[in-house]
Amino acid sequence: MIKAGIIGGAGYTGGETLRILLRHPQVSIAFVHSKSQAGKSVHHTHTDLIGETDLIFTGDLHTNVDVLFFCVGHGEAKVFLAENNIPEHIRIIDLSQDFRLNASNKDQAIPFVYGLPELQRDQIKTAQRIANPGCFATAIQLGLLPLAAHNILGNIHATGITGATGAGQSLAATSHFSWRANNISAYKTLTHQHMAEVKQSLHQASGKASAEQQIHFIPWRGDFTRGIFVSLQMETTASLEELTAMYESFYATHPFTYLSDGSIHLKQVVNTNKCLVQLEKEGDQLVVHVAIDNLLKGASGQAVQNMNLMFGLNETTGLNLKAGYF
């Protein structure tokens, strides 16, 4: 049995990680850490868990575990590791952006492996520390990796929409119900922080300098709770039949990413660890649509998938989740 601890268990990703691990057949949760909720019952914060766990939030770090999930805000994981002496044998999965880029992926000389299983599965299996990908980054990469592997990527124009949970649990002006309801807006136009990790992965998959692929990305805030839908447009002379074969071959051995031969939508993936991809082509213009749940395949679900790989389990263990279709 894998003994797990969660750092930052009171937020959205902490709650989702907790829900998955409580039902995971090979995991026992040793502790759930939260500075703001220390001493309180976990189910008082995550009220759906009443009757399912008697865990109490703690403000202390426990090291009698096999793996730690860092579900803290960006910048906080690096500070936590600097302030606490965590034994090297404890594996770490960090859901923040602190260690995703190659230039900043080490802590105390221990490298963090970028945790996108569809690209890095073999490296994840032997890693001590994982930097879990960002939610938009996951969707965009899974839409582009087969093209990068065949070196047919050019300039990409992308739009994507995300649910309110993508902004985190702390309230902001644009996350209040009265603002979100019946509303939509663009944000971080052409400057979204996830693009650096996307370019890094495309460089790895293609062997070309990331500057050769320009990604012009416009993210949108959506009037819904969870999920990401991305559309990626580029020019290519490859036929739809050739492209379909590339995607089917690339994802043939990956259990959560599927190429759909029909239109895709968010209700197919929300509350699951799936990624759905759809291809459309008109003339020399290719459009790749991608749908994921931002809190699962885009965060906590992928983190548990990485844990499964690190500990030699089938990567789907504990992740056969039901879509919230209706």
Contacts in CASP RR format, 6 or more apart in sequence:
PFRMAT RR
TARGET T0000
AUTHOR 0000-0000-0000
METHOD contacts of the structure
MODEL  1
MIKAGIIGGAGYTGGETLRILLRHPQVSIAFVHSKSQAGKSVHHTHTDLI
GETDLIFTGDLHTNVDVLFFCVGHGEAKVFLAENNIPEHIRIIDLSQDFR
LNASNKDQAIPFVYGLPELQRDQIKTAQRIANPGCFATAIQLGLLPLAAH
NILGNIHATGITGATGAGQSLAATSHFSWRANNISAYKTLTHQHMAEVKQ
SLHQASGKASAEQQIHFIPWRGDFTRGIFVSLQMETTASLEELTAMYESF
YATHPFTYLSDGSIHLKQVVNTNKCLVQLEKEGDQLVVHVAIDNLLKGAS
GQAVQNMNLMFGLNETTGLNLKAGYF
1 26 0 8 1.000
1 27 0 8 1.000
1 28 0 8 1.000
2 26 0 8 1.000
2 27 0 8 1.000
2 28 0 8 1.000
2 66 0 8 1.000
2 67 0 8 1.000
2 307 0 8 1.000
2 311 0 8 1.000
3 27 0 8 1.000
3 28 0 8 1.000
3 30 0 8 1.000
3 64 0 8 1.000
3 65 0 8 1.000
3 66 0 8 1.000
3 67 0 8 1.000
4 21 0 8 1.000
4 27 0 8 1.000
4 28 0 8 1.000
4 29 0 8 1.000
4 30 0 8 1.000
4 65 0 8 1.000
4 66 0 8 1.000
4 67 0 8 1.000
4 68 0 8 1.000
4 69 0 8 1.000
4 307 0 8 1.000
5 29 0 8 1.000
5 30 0 8 1.000
5 31 0 8 1.000
5 32 0 8 1.000
5 33 0 8 1.000
5 62 0 8 1.000
5 65 0 8 1.000
5 67 0 8 1.000
5 68 0 8 1.000
5 69 0 8 1.000
6 14 0 8 1.000
6 15 0 8 1.000
6 17 0 8 1.000
6 18 0 8 1.000
6 21 0 8 1.000
6 29 0 8 1.000
6 31 0 8 1.000
6 32 0 8 1.000
6 33 0 8 1.000
6 68 0 8 1.000
6 69 0 8 1.000
6 71 0 8 1.000
7 33 0 8 1.000
7 61 0 8 1.000
7 68 0 8 1.000
7 69 0 8 1.000
7 70 0 8 1.000
7 71 0 8 1.000
7 72 0 8 1.000
7 77 0 8 1.000
7 80 0 8 1.000
8 14 0 8 1.000
8 32 0 8 1.000
8 33 0 8 1.000
8 34 0 8 1.000
8 35 0 8 1.000
8 70 0 8 1.000
8 71 0 8 1.000
8 72 0 8 1.000
9 15 0 8 1.000
9 17 0 8 1.000
9 18 0 8 1.000
9 32 0 8 1.000
9 33 0 8 1.000
9 34 0 8 1.000
9 37 0 8 1.000
9 57 0 8 1.000
9 71 0 8 1.000
10 34 0 8 1.000
10 36 0 8 1.000
10 37 0 8 1.000
10 45 0 8 1.000
10 57 0 8 1.000
10 169 0 8 1.000
11 45 0 8 1.000
11 71 0 8 1.000
11 168 0 8 1.000
11 169 0 8 1.000
12 165 0 8 1.000
12 166 0 8 1.000
12 168 0 8 1.000
12 169 0 8 1.000
12 295 0 8 1.000
12 299 0 8 1.000
13 71 0 8 1.000
13 95 0 8 1.000
13 295 0 8 1.000
13 299 0 8 1.000
13 300 0 8 1.000
13 303 0 8 1.000
14 69 0 8 1.000
14 71 0 8 1.000
14 95 0 8 1.000
14 300 0 8 1.000
15 46 0 8 1.000
15 71 0 8 1.000
15 300 0 8 1.000
16 295 0 8 1.000
16 296 0 8 1.000
16 299 0 8 1.000
16 300 0 8 1.000
16 301 0 8 1.000
17 69 0 8 1.000
17 71 0 8 1.000
17 95 0 8 1.000
17 300 0 8 1.000
17 301 0 8 1.000
17 303 0 8 1.000
17 304 0 8 1.000
18 29 0 8 1.000
18 32 0 8 1.000
18 42 0 8 1.000
18 46 0 8 1.000
18 49 0 8 1.000
18 53 0 8 1.000
19 46 0 8 1.000
19 48 0 8 1.000
19 49 0 8 1.000
20 300 0 8 1.000
20 301 0 8 1.000
20 304 0 8 1.000
20 318 0 8 1.000
20 319 0 8 1.000
20 321 0 8 1.000
21 27 0 8 1.000
21 29 0 8 1.000
21 304 0 8 1.000
22 29 0 8 1.000
22 49 0 8 1.000
22 52 0 8 1.000
22 53 0 8 1.000
23 318 0 8 1.000
24 304 0 8 1.000
24 317 0 8 1.000
24 318 0 8 1.000
25 317 0 8 1.000
25 318 0 8 1.000
26 311 0 8 1.000
26 313 0 8 1.000
26 317 0 8 1.000
27 307 0 8 1.000
29 53 0 8 1.000
29 55 0 8 1.000
30 62 0 8 1.000
30 64 0 8 1.000
30 65 0 8 1.000
31 55 0 8 1.000
31 58 0 8 1.000
31 60 0 8 1.000
31 62 0 8 1.000
31 65 0 8 1.000
32 42 0 8 1.000
32 55 0 8 1.000
32 57 0 8 1.000
32 58 0 8 1.000
33 57 0 8 1.000
33 58 0 8 1.000
33 59 0 8 1.000
33 60 0 8 1.000
33 61 0 8 1.000
34 45 0 8 1.000
34 57 0 8 1.000
34 58 0 8 1.000
34 59 0 8 1.000
35 59 0 8 1.000
37 44 0 8 1.000
37 45 0 8 1.000
37 57 0 8 1.000
38 57 0 8 1.000
38 58 0 8 1.000
38 59 0 8 1.000
39 56 0 8 1.000
39 57 0 8 1.000
39 58 0 8 1.000
39 59 0 8 1.000
40 56 0 8 1.000
40 57 0 8 1.000
41 54 0 8 1.000
41 55 0 8 1.000
41 56 0 8 1.000
41 57 0 8 1.000
42 49 0 8 1.000
42 53 0 8 1.000
42 55 0 8 1.000
42 56 0 8 1.000
42 57 0 8 1.000
43 49 0 8 1.000
43 50 0 8 1.000
43 51 0 8 1.000
43 52 0 8 1.000
43 53 0 8 1.000
45 57 0 8 1.000
61 84 0 8 1.000
61 86 0 8 1.000
63 86 0 8 1.000
63 87 0 8 1.000
63 90 0 8 1.000
65 90 0 8 1.000
66 90 0 8 1.000
66 91 0 8 1.000
66 311 0 8 1.000
67 90 0 8 1.000
67 91 0 8 1.000
67 92 0 8 1.000
67 93 0 8 1.000
67 307 0 8 1.000
67 310 0 8 1.000
67 311 0 8 1.000
68 86 0 8 1.000
68 90 0 8 1.000
68 91 0 8 1.000
68 92 0 8 1.000
68 93 0 8 1.000
69 93 0 8 1.000
69 95 0 8 1.000
69 303 0 8 1.000
69 307 0 8 1.000
70 76 0 8 1.000
70 77 0 8 1.000
70 80 0 8 1.000
70 92 0 8 1.000
70 93 0 8 1.000
70 94 0 8 1.000
70 95 0 8 1.000
70 96 0 8 1.000
71 95 0 8 1.000
71 300 0 8 1.000
72 80 0 8 1.000
72 95 0 8 1.000
72 96 0 8 1.000
73 96 0 8 1.000
74 96 0 8 1.000
74 97 0 8 1.000
74 98 0 8 1.000
75 96 0 8 1.000
75 97 0 8 1.000
75 98 0 8 1.000
76 96 0 8 1.000
76 98 0 8 1.000
77 94 0 8 1.000
77 96 0 8 1.000
77 98 0 8 1.000
77 99 0 8 1.000
78 98 0 8 1.000
78 99 0 8 1.000
78 107 0 8 1.000
81 92 0 8 1.000
81 107 0 8 1.000
81 108 0 8 1.000
82 107 0 8 1.000
86 92 0 8 1.000
88 110 0 8 1.000
88 128 0 8 1.000
91 127 0 8 1.000
91 128 0 8 1.000
91 129 0 8 1.000
91 130 0 8 1.000
91 307 0 8 1.000
91 310 0 8 1.000
92 112 0 8 1.000
92 128 0 8 1.000
92 129 0 8 1.000
92 130 0 8 1.000
93 129 0 8 1.000
93 130 0 8 1.000
93 132 0 8 1.000
93 303 0 8 1.000
93 306 0 8 1.000
93 307 0 8 1.000
93 310 0 8 1.000
94 112 0 8 1.000
94 129 0 8 1.000
94 130 0 8 1.000
94 131 0 8 1.000
94 132 0 8 1.000
95 132 0 8 1.000
95 299 0 8 1.000
95 300 0 8 1.000
95 303 0 8 1.000
97 134 0 8 1.000
97 193 0 8 1.000
97 194 0 8 1.000
97 197 0 8 1.000
98 104 0 8 1.000
98 131 0 8 1.000
99 105 0 8 1.000
99 106 0 8 1.000
99 107 0 8 1.000
99 112 0 8 1.000
99 129 0 8 1.000
99 131 0 8 1.000
100 112 0 8 1.000
100 114 0 8 1.000
100 131 0 8 1.000
100 133 0 8 1.000
100 134 0 8 1.000
100 137 0 8 1.000
100 196 0 8 1.000
100 197 0 8 1.000
100 200 0 8 1.000
101 196 0 8 1.000
101 197 0 8 1.000
101 200 0 8 1.000
102 200 0 8 1.000
105 111 0 8 1.000
105 112 0 8 1.000
105 113 0 8 1.000
105 114 0 8 1.000
105 131 0 8 1.000
106 112 0 8 1.000
107 129 0 8 1.000
110 128 0 8 1.000
110 129 0 8 1.000
111 129 0 8 1.000
112 127 0 8 1.000
112 129 0 8 1.000
112 130 0 8 1.000
112 131 0 8 1.000
113 120 0 8 1.000
113 123 0 8 1.000
113 124 0 8 1.000
113 127 0 8 1.000
113 129 0 8 1.000
113 130 0 8 1.000
113 131 0 8 1.000
114 120 0 8 1.000
114 130 0 8 1.000
114 131 0 8 1.000
114 133 0 8 1.000
114 197 0 8 1.000
114 200 0 8 1.000
114 201 0 8 1.000
115 124 0 8 1.000
115 127 0 8 1.000
115 130 0 8 1.000
115 131 0 8 1.000
115 132 0 8 1.000
115 133 0 8 1.000
115 302 0 8 1.000
115 306 0 8 1.000
116 133 0 8 1.000
116 138 0 8 1.000
116 141 0 8 1.000
116 201 0 8 1.000
116 302 0 8 1.000
117 124 0 8 1.000
117 254 0 8 1.000
117 256 0 8 1.000
117 302 0 8 1.000
117 305 0 8 1.000
117 306 0 8 1.000
117 309 0 8 1.000
117 315 0 8 1.000
118 141 0 8 1.000
118 142 0 8 1.000
118 145 0 8 1.000
118 250 0 8 1.000
118 251 0 8 1.000
118 254 0 8 1.000
118 257 0 8 1.000
119 141 0 8 1.000
119 145 0 8 1.000
119 201 0 8 1.000
119 204 0 8 1.000
119 205 0 8 1.000
121 254 0 8 1.000
121 309 0 8 1.000
121 315 0 8 1.000
124 130 0 8 1.000
124 306 0 8 1.000
124 309 0 8 1.000
124 310 0 8 1.000
125 309 0 8 1.000
125 310 0 8 1.000
125 312 0 8 1.000
127 310 0 8 1.000
130 303 0 8 1.000
130 306 0 8 1.000
130 310 0 8 1.000
132 299 0 8 1.000
132 302 0 8 1.000
132 303 0 8 1.000
132 306 0 8 1.000
133 141 0 8 1.000
133 197 0 8 1.000
133 298 0 8 1.000
133 302 0 8 1.000
134 194 0 8 1.000
134 197 0 8 1.000
134 298 0 8 1.000
134 299 0 8 1.000
135 162 0 8 1.000
135 166 0 8 1.000
135 194 0 8 1.000
135 228 0 8 1.000
135 292 0 8 1.000
135 294 0 8 1.000
135 295 0 8 1.000
135 298 0 8 1.000
135 299 0 8 1.000
136 160 0 8 1.000
136 162 0 8 1.000
136 192 0 8 1.000
136 194 0 8 1.000
136 217 0 8 1.000
136 219 0 8 1.000
136 228 0 8 1.000
136 230 0 8 1.000
136 294 0 8 1.000
137 194 0 8 1.000
137 195 0 8 1.000
137 197 0 8 1.000
137 198 0 8 1.000
137 201 0 8 1.000
138 275 0 8 1.000
138 292 0 8 1.000
138 297 0 8 1.000
138 298 0 8 1.000
138 302 0 8 1.000
139 160 0 8 1.000
139 228 0 8 1.000
139 230 0 8 1.000
139 275 0 8 1.000
139 290 0 8 1.000
139 291 0 8 1.000
139 292 0 8 1.000
139 298 0 8 1.000
140 158 0 8 1.000
140 194 0 8 1.000
140 198 0 8 1.000
140 215 0 8 1.000
140 217 0 8 1.000
140 230 0 8 1.000
140 232 0 8 1.000
140 290 0 8 1.000
141 198 0 8 1.000
141 201 0 8 1.000
141 202 0 8 1.000
142 257 0 8 1.000
142 275 0 8 1.000
142 277 0 8 1.000
142 290 0 8 1.000
142 292 0 8 1.000
143 230 0 8 1.000
143 232 0 8 1.000
143 277 0 8 1.000
143 288 0 8 1.000
143 290 0 8 1.000
144 153 0 8 1.000
144 156 0 8 1.000
144 198 0 8 1.000
144 202 0 8 1.000
144 232 0 8 1.000
144 288 0 8 1.000
145 201 0 8 1.000
145 202 0 8 1.000
145 205 0 8 1.000
145 250 0 8 1.000
146 243 0 8 1.000
146 246 0 8 1.000
146 247 0 8 1.000
146 249 0 8 1.000
146 250 0 8 1.000
146 251 0 8 1.000
147 153 0 8 1.000
147 234 0 8 1.000
147 236 0 8 1.000
147 243 0 8 1.000
147 246 0 8 1.000
147 288 0 8 1.000
148 201 0 8 1.000
148 202 0 8 1.000
148 205 0 8 1.000
148 206 0 8 1.000
148 213 0 8 1.000
149 205 0 8 1.000
149 206 0 8 1.000
149 246 0 8 1.000
149 250 0 8 1.000
150 246 0 8 1.000
151 206 0 8 1.000
151 207 0 8 1.000
151 208 0 8 1.000
152 236 0 8 1.000
152 238 0 8 1.000
153 202 0 8 1.000
153 206 0 8 1.000
153 212 0 8 1.000
153 213 0 8 1.000
153 234 0 8 1.000
154 212 0 8 1.000
154 213 0 8 1.000
154 214 0 8 1.000
154 234 0 8 1.000
154 235 0 8 1.000
154 236 0 8 1.000
155 213 0 8 1.000
155 214 0 8 1.000
155 215 0 8 1.000
155 216 0 8 1.000
155 234 0 8 1.000
155 235 0 8 1.000
156 213 0 8 1.000
156 214 0 8 1.000
156 215 0 8 1.000
156 216 0 8 1.000
156 232 0 8 1.000
156 233 0 8 1.000
156 234 0 8 1.000
157 216 0 8 1.000
157 232 0 8 1.000
157 233 0 8 1.000
157 234 0 8 1.000
158 215 0 8 1.000
158 216 0 8 1.000
158 217 0 8 1.000
158 218 0 8 1.000
158 230 0 8 1.000
158 231 0 8 1.000
158 232 0 8 1.000
158 233 0 8 1.000
159 217 0 8 1.000
159 218 0 8 1.000
159 219 0 8 1.000
159 220 0 8 1.000
159 230 0 8 1.000
159 231 0 8 1.000
160 217 0 8 1.000
160 218 0 8 1.000
160 219 0 8 1.000
160 220 0 8 1.000
160 228 0 8 1.000
160 229 0 8 1.000
160 230 0 8 1.000
160 231 0 8 1.000
161 184 0 8 1.000
161 219 0 8 1.000
161 220 0 8 1.000
161 221 0 8 1.000
161 222 0 8 1.000
161 228 0 8 1.000
161 229 0 8 1.000
161 230 0 8 1.000
162 219 0 8 1.000
162 220 0 8 1.000
162 221 0 8 1.000
162 222 0 8 1.000
162 227 0 8 1.000
162 228 0 8 1.000
162 294 0 8 1.000
163 221 0 8 1.000
163 222 0 8 1.000
163 224 0 8 1.000
163 225 0 8 1.000
163 226 0 8 1.000
163 227 0 8 1.000
163 228 0 8 1.000
163 294 0 8 1.000
164 175 0 8 1.000
164 180 0 8 1.000
164 221 0 8 1.000
164 222 0 8 1.000
164 224 0 8 1.000
164 225 0 8 1.000
164 226 0 8 1.000
165 225 0 8 1.000
165 226 0 8 1.000
165 227 0 8 1.000
165 294 0 8 1.000
165 295 0 8 1.000
166 226 0 8 1.000
166 294 0 8 1.000
166 295 0 8 1.000
167 174 0 8 1.000
167 175 0 8 1.000
167 221 0 8 1.000
168 175 0 8 1.000
173 179 0 8 1.000
174 180 0 8 1.000
174 185 0 8 1.000
174 187 0 8 1.000
174 221 0 8 1.000
180 221 0 8 1.000
180 222 0 8 1.000
180 223 0 8 1.000
181 223 0 8 1.000
182 223 0 8 1.000
183 221 0 8 1.000
183 222 0 8 1.000
183 223 0 8 1.000
184 220 0 8 1.000
184 221 0 8 1.000
184 222 0 8 1.000
184 223 0 8 1.000
185 220 0 8 1.000
185 221 0 8 1.000
186 218 0 8 1.000
186 219 0 8 1.000
186 220 0 8 1.000
186 221 0 8 1.000
187 219 0 8 1.000
187 220 0 8 1.000
187 221 0 8 1.000
188 219 0 8 1.000
189 218 0 8 1.000
189 219 0 8 1.000
190 216 0 8 1.000
190 217 0 8 1.000
190 218 0 8 1.000
192 217 0 8 1.000
192 219 0 8 1.000
195 215 0 8 1.000
195 217 0 8 1.000
198 215 0 8 1.000
199 210 0 8 1.000
199 211 0 8 1.000
199 213 0 8 1.000
199 215 0 8 1.000
200 210 0 8 1.000
202 208 0 8 1.000
202 210 0 8 1.000
202 213 0 8 1.000
203 209 0 8 1.000
203 210 0 8 1.000
206 213 0 8 1.000
224 266 0 8 1.000
226 270 0 8 1.000
226 271 0 8 1.000
226 293 0 8 1.000
226 294 0 8 1.000
226 295 0 8 1.000
227 266 0 8 1.000
227 269 0 8 1.000
227 270 0 8 1.000
227 291 0 8 1.000
227 292 0 8 1.000
227 293 0 8 1.000
227 294 0 8 1.000
227 295 0 8 1.000
228 290 0 8 1.000
228 291 0 8 1.000
228 292 0 8 1.000
228 293 0 8 1.000
228 294 0 8 1.000
228 298 0 8 1.000
229 265 0 8 1.000
229 266 0 8 1.000
229 289 0 8 1.000
229 290 0 8 1.000
229 291 0 8 1.000
230 289 0 8 1.000
230 290 0 8 1.000
230 291 0 8 1.000
231 287 0 8 1.000
231 288 0 8 1.000
231 289 0 8 1.000
231 290 0 8 1.000
232 287 0 8 1.000
232 288 0 8 1.000
232 289 0 8 1.000
232 290 0 8 1.000
233 285 0 8 1.000
233 286 0 8 1.000
233 287 0 8 1.000
233 288 0 8 1.000
234 285 0 8 1.000
234 286 0 8 1.000
235 284 0 8 1.000
235 285 0 8 1.000
235 286 0 8 1.000
236 243 0 8 1.000
236 284 0 8 1.000
236 286 0 8 1.000
237 284 0 8 1.000
238 246 0 8 1.000
238 286 0 8 1.000
239 281 0 8 1.000
240 279 0 8 1.000
240 281 0 8 1.000
243 279 0 8 1.000
243 281 0 8 1.000
243 286 0 8 1.000
244 259 0 8 1.000
244 279 0 8 1.000
247 259 0 8 1.000
247 277 0 8 1.000
247 279 0 8 1.000
248 259 0 8 1.000
251 257 0 8 1.000
251 258 0 8 1.000
251 259 0 8 1.000
251 277 0 8 1.000
255 315 0 8 1.000
255 316 0 8 1.000
256 273 0 8 1.000
256 274 0 8 1.000
256 275 0 8 1.000
256 297 0 8 1.000
256 305 0 8 1.000
256 315 0 8 1.000
256 316 0 8 1.000
256 319 0 8 1.000
257 274 0 8 1.000
257 275 0 8 1.000
257 277 0 8 1.000
258 274 0 8 1.000
258 275 0 8 1.000
258 276 0 8 1.000
258 277 0 8 1.000
259 277 0 8 1.000
259 278 0 8 1.000
259 279 0 8 1.000
260 276 0 8 1.000
260 277 0 8 1.000
260 278 0 8 1.000
262 278 0 8 1.000
263 278 0 8 1.000
264 276 0 8 1.000
264 277 0 8 1.000
264 278 0 8 1.000
264 289 0 8 1.000
264 291 0 8 1.000
265 291 0 8 1.000
266 291 0 8 1.000
267 323 0 8 1.000
267 324 0 8 1.000
267 325 0 8 1.000
267 326 0 8 1.000
268 274 0 8 1.000
268 276 0 8 1.000
268 291 0 8 1.000
268 323 0 8 1.000
268 325 0 8 1.000
269 275 0 8 1.000
269 276 0 8 1.000
269 291 0 8 1.000
269 292 0 8 1.000
269 293 0 8 1.000
269 297 0 8 1.000
269 323 0 8 1.000
270 293 0 8 1.000
270 323 0 8 1.000
270 324 0 8 1.000
271 293 0 8 1.000
271 296 0 8 1.000
271 321 0 8 1.000
271 322 0 8 1.000
271 323 0 8 1.000
271 324 0 8 1.000
272 293 0 8 1.000
272 296 0 8 1.000
272 297 0 8 1.000
272 321 0 8 1.000
272 322 0 8 1.000
272 323 0 8 1.000
273 293 0 8 1.000
273 296 0 8 1.000
273 297 0 8 1.000
273 301 0 8 1.000
273 302 0 8 1.000
273 304 0 8 1.000
273 305 0 8 1.000
273 319 0 8 1.000
273 321 0 8 1.000
274 292 0 8 1.000
274 293 0 8 1.000
274 297 0 8 1.000
274 323 0 8 1.000
275 290 0 8 1.000
275 291 0 8 1.000
275 292 0 8 1.000
275 297 0 8 1.000
276 290 0 8 1.000
276 291 0 8 1.000
276 292 0 8 1.000
277 288 0 8 1.000
277 289 0 8 1.000
277 290 0 8 1.000
278 288 0 8 1.000
278 289 0 8 1.000
278 290 0 8 1.000
279 286 0 8 1.000
279 287 0 8 1.000
279 288 0 8 1.000
279 289 0 8 1.000
280 286 0 8 1.000
280 287 0 8 1.000
280 289 0 8 1.000
281 287 0 8 1.000
292 298 0 8 1.000
295 301 0 8 1.000
296 302 0 8 1.000
296 321 0 8 1.000
301 319 0 8 1.000
304 318 0 8 1.000
304 319 0 8 1.000
305 315 0 8 1.000
305 316 0 8 1.000
305 319 0 8 1.000
307 313 0 8 1.000
308 314 0 8 1.000
308 315 0 8 1.000
308 316 0 8 1.000
308 317 0 8 1.000
308 318 0 8 1.000
308 319 0 8 1.000
309 315 0 8 1.000
END
